[in-house]
Amino acid sequence: MEKKEFNKYYLLVFLAILSYLAYLIIKPYIAAILSAAILAYLFYPLHKKIRNKIKSERISALFVTLVIILIIFIPLGFIANSLFQESVSIINNKQLIEDTKQIILSYTSSKELSHYISEGTKVTSEYIKRQASVFILSVANTFLSLFIAAFALYYFLIIGEYLIKNIREALPIKKKDELLTHIGDSIFSILYGSFVTAIIMFLVSLIGFKLIGINNPFIFSLIIAISVFIPLLGPAVIWGPLAVFKYLQNHLDQAIAIVILGLIVSGIETFLRPKIIGNKSKIHPIIVLLGVIGGIKIFGFIGLIIGPIILSVLITIIKEYFPLKNEIQS
């Protein structure tokens, strides 16, 4: 083997080792970096307008970054605090657990079922306690991730056009513009279609549950909002059982009110999201489902968005090299 060829393979091995070490270094913060990239894409038009007016790339990027922190990170802190407080409330609410057990046992006299209910509530309580402890211990790491996300966002705004240009040139496919457009439409579809709908449903549910007098309204509203991202699930799986539970407690007025609120919330999901998305890219439900489940497992909460986008982009690239005669309709 010639020396020149040996040096080439040596360089490839060296680069592979360096790449792997670099991956290990940034692995804990990949979700933060990807989140920053998505936010930079969404807020880049605002950055561009401000930059053109004040004629300063860095000042504009800094201003937009601070605006995003105020818009997103402060509400996230409120959500985390409220979620923690209501979780602790549920754990300590032994009367709720006892009432639930009594309602179930009123329809059956099985001692085994009573035992399973008691054990189930104990296991659930212990799990929530452990997760609460993990959450408290991870606060420092969470703040570090948020700092990295804000820092990366600032620089993504500055180098956005340059980065997109280089990515476009490096893509090993012919339909580069179509792929980039698809990525943009997918982000639009997931964020504006699902995320905005989820926020509206969360607010409507939270106000409604508080007016009805439901305990821990924040948790129920948050779960309803998250259900928007999971195909075939929908908010009915939350408000339906809750209405039945209130009916079994002989709170007929609350049960009826929950059903009315649930129909309103479900109507928002059914009619509002298609209006927001319009003719933008529509990702197949199975891709969204797999992307959401796998994305959350790998990236955490931001995986709701990143997972479906990664799978959708991969399928788009595969389609170019292995085109299908008949497209599968969503």
Secondary structure, 3 states (H helix, E strand, C coil): CCHHHHHHHHHHHHHHHHHHHHHHHHHHHHHHHHHHHHHHHHHHHHHHHHHHHHCCHHHHHHHHHHHHHHHHHHHHHHHHHHHHHHHHHHHHCHHHHHHHHHHHHCCCCCHHHHHHHHHHHHHHHHHHHHHHHHHHHCHHHHHHHHHHHHHHHHHHHHHHHHHHHHHHHHCCCCCHHHHHHHHHHHHHHHHHHHHHHHHHHHHHHHHHHHHHCCCCHHHHHHHHHHHCCCCCCCCHHHHHHHHHHHHHCCCHHHHHHHHHHHHHHHHHHHHHHHHHHCCCCCCCHHHHHHHHHHHHHHHHHHHHHHHHHHHHHHHHHHHHHCCCCCCCCC
